[in-house]
Amino acid sequence: MQIYDITVAPNRVQEVASSGRYLYYYNGSAGGADASITVKHDMSGTAIVLKPGQAFRLDEKERGGGRWLIGNYANAAPILGRVVVGNGRIDDNTITGSVEVIDGGKNRTMAGTAYIGTGYQAAVAAMYSGVQLWNPAGSGKNLMVGGISAACTVSAWTAWLIREGAKLASNVATFGAKKDGSQTGVGVVAVGTIGAVAANAVFSLSGAQQQANSYKFTEPMVVRPGEGITLWVVNAVNLTNQSSFEWFEEAA
């Protein structure tokens, strides 16, 4: 059995020269996109689609030898991973799930598709302060939000997380890719104020004065094109709001 590293860009094929009759897709990640690969054996003509942790063996009647041709099934983002080729067999898939979680986040950061950003809205008399992560209409991407945080500098506070269909007034520049802060994706961090906040929160955070509170979602929250999520400080008007979002972007 031999291990081969693979890097398969969209609409490209990587050749693995091996006489083995068994191919195991040990692990793979496409930065949050579909990491399925196409596998074709050139001598037999057999082709199949594999997800990480799946394997395929040529029938004994099929011709061995030759090359395995590894393709990018979804053609959405580069796939980085490993395949094992030989004449043995691997049955334990438990390692793949752990490797995918770790490598998936690292690969998104290295690919420049993972972002973090913060916004600050100053206190305004008779108004509630909000910080928003906005996904412009027609962006072609979904924002997959993994974490949020909020704080207030002048009072104990409560912040509501609300889905919204309108963008706040002012963009801020304090956001960018985790790999290089100068890189930006489609997501926009904006700030603004409002006279009344709708009572339709999907989540809330609270904290003491000058104490930030954060939350990591077990599964990402999706913000689709033409939508936003806003953290509003709602316990009183005329309060500051400094909130942050952590997200990655993938094809909608």
Solvent accessible surface area in square Angstrom, and as a share of the most:
residue,aa,sasa,rsa
1,M,108,0.48
2,Q,111,0.49
3,I,120,0.61
4,Y,50,0.19
5,D,99,0.51
6,I,3,0.01
7,T,89,0.52
8,V,1,0.01
9,A,39,0.30
10,P,41,0.26
11,N,121,0.62
12,R,161,0.59
13,V,94,0.54
14,Q,48,0.21
15,E,98,0.44
16,V,4,0.02
17,A,76,0.59
18,S,17,0.11
19,S,83,0.53
20,G,3,0.03
21,R,46,0.17
22,Y,10,0.04
23,L,0,0.00
24,Y,3,0.01
25,Y,0,0.00
26,Y,56,0.21
27,N,4,0.02
28,G,2,0.02
29,S,1,0.00
30,A,5,0.04
31,G,10,0.10
32,G,31,0.30
33,A,24,0.19
34,D,60,0.31
35,A,12,0.10
36,S,2,0.01
37,I,0,0.00
38,T,48,0.28
39,V,2,0.01
40,K,95,0.40
41,H,0,0.00
42,D,48,0.25
43,M,71,0.32
44,S,36,0.23
45,G,46,0.44
46,T,30,0.17
47,A,69,0.54
48,I,62,0.32
49,V,65,0.38
50,L,4,0.02
51,K,109,0.46
52,P,38,0.24
53,G,7,0.07
54,Q,86,0.38
55,A,42,0.33
56,F,41,0.17
57,R,93,0.34
58,L,2,0.01
59,D,77,0.40
60,E,136,0.61
61,K,194,0.82
62,E,51,0.23
63,R,162,0.59
64,G,22,0.22
65,G,21,0.21
66,G,32,0.31
67,R,91,0.33
68,W,1,0.00
69,L,39,0.19
70,I,0,0.00
71,G,6,0.05
72,N,9,0.05
73,Y,118,0.45
74,A,42,0.33
75,N,63,0.32
76,A,53,0.41
77,A,26,0.20
78,P,66,0.42
79,I,0,0.00
80,L,78,0.39
81,G,10,0.10
82,R,98,0.36
83,V,0,0.00
84,V,7,0.04
85,V,2,0.01
86,G,8,0.08
87,N,101,0.52
88,G,30,0.29
89,R,177,0.65
90,I,60,0.30
91,D,103,0.53
92,D,84,0.43
93,N,78,0.40
94,T,105,0.61
95,I,89,0.45
96,T,8,0.05
97,G,43,0.41
98,S,69,0.45
99,V,33,0.19
100,E,59,0.27
101,V,116,0.67
102,I,122,0.62
103,D,32,0.17
104,G,3,0.02
105,G,29,0.28
106,K,116,0.49
107,N,15,0.08
108,R,48,0.18
109,T,37,0.21
110,M,114,0.51
111,A,67,0.52
112,G,12,0.11
113,T,43,0.25
114,A,8,0.06
115,Y,12,0.04
116,I,89,0.45
117,G,4,0.03
118,T,43,0.25
119,G,2,0.02
120,Y,102,0.39
121,Q,23,0.10
122,A,49,0.38
123,A,41,0.32
124,V,60,0.35
125,A,76,0.59
126,A,72,0.56
127,M,57,0.25
128,Y,47,0.18
129,S,1,0.01
130,G,0,0.00
131,V,0,0.00
132,Q,0,0.00
133,L,0,0.00
134,W,25,0.09
135,N,0,0.00
136,P,45,0.28
137,A,83,0.64
138,G,76,0.73
139,S,28,0.18
140,G,44,0.42
141,K,72,0.31
142,N,26,0.13
143,L,0,0.00
144,M,26,0.11
145,V,0,0.00
146,G,24,0.23
147,G,4,0.04
148,I,5,0.02
149,S,25,0.16
150,A,1,0.01
151,A,17,0.13
152,C,1,0.01
153,T,52,0.30
154,V,77,0.44
155,S,33,0.21
156,A,61,0.47
157,W,5,0.02
158,T,36,0.21
159,A,0,0.00
160,W,73,0.26
161,L,0,0.00
162,I,4,0.02
163,R,99,0.36
164,E,42,0.19
165,G,65,0.63
166,A,69,0.53
167,K,77,0.33
168,L,23,0.12
169,A,94,0.73
170,S,56,0.36
171,N,93,0.48
172,V,31,0.18
173,A,96,0.75
174,T,84,0.49
175,F,32,0.13
176,G,4,0.04
177,A,3,0.03
178,K,84,0.36
179,K,107,0.45
180,D,61,0.32
181,G,55,0.53
182,S,94,0.60
183,Q,74,0.33
184,T,85,0.50
185,G,30,0.29
186,V,42,0.24
187,G,1,0.01
188,V,25,0.15
189,V,0,0.00
190,A,0,0.00
191,V,12,0.07
192,G,9,0.09
193,T,45,0.26
194,I,64,0.32
195,G,45,0.43
196,A,74,0.58
197,V,29,0.17
198,A,62,0.48
199,A,96,0.74
200,N,87,0.44
201,A,43,0.33
202,V,79,0.46
203,F,61,0.26
204,S,57,0.37
205,L,12,0.06
206,S,59,0.38
207,G,16,0.15
208,A,52,0.41
209,Q,98,0.44
210,Q,136,0.61
211,Q,97,0.43
212,A,72,0.56
213,N,56,0.29
214,S,75,0.48
215,Y,85,0.32
216,K,136,0.58
217,F,40,0.17
218,T,128,0.75
219,E,127,0.57
220,P,55,0.34
221,M,25,0.11
222,V,52,0.30
223,V,0,0.00
224,R,140,0.51
225,P,43,0.27
226,G,24,0.23
227,E,40,0.18
228,G,1,0.01
229,I,0,0.00
230,T,0,0.00
231,L,0,0.00
232,W,3,0.01
233,V,0,0.00
234,V,24,0.14
235,N,72,0.37
236,A,42,0.32
237,V,58,0.33
238,N,73,0.37
239,L,17,0.09
240,T,9,0.05
241,N,0,0.00
242,Q,84,0.38
243,S,0,0.00
244,S,29,0.18
245,F,2,0.01
246,E,39,0.17
247,W,5,0.02
248,F,29,0.12
249,E,9,0.04
250,E,40,0.18
251,A,62,0.48
252,A,82,0.63
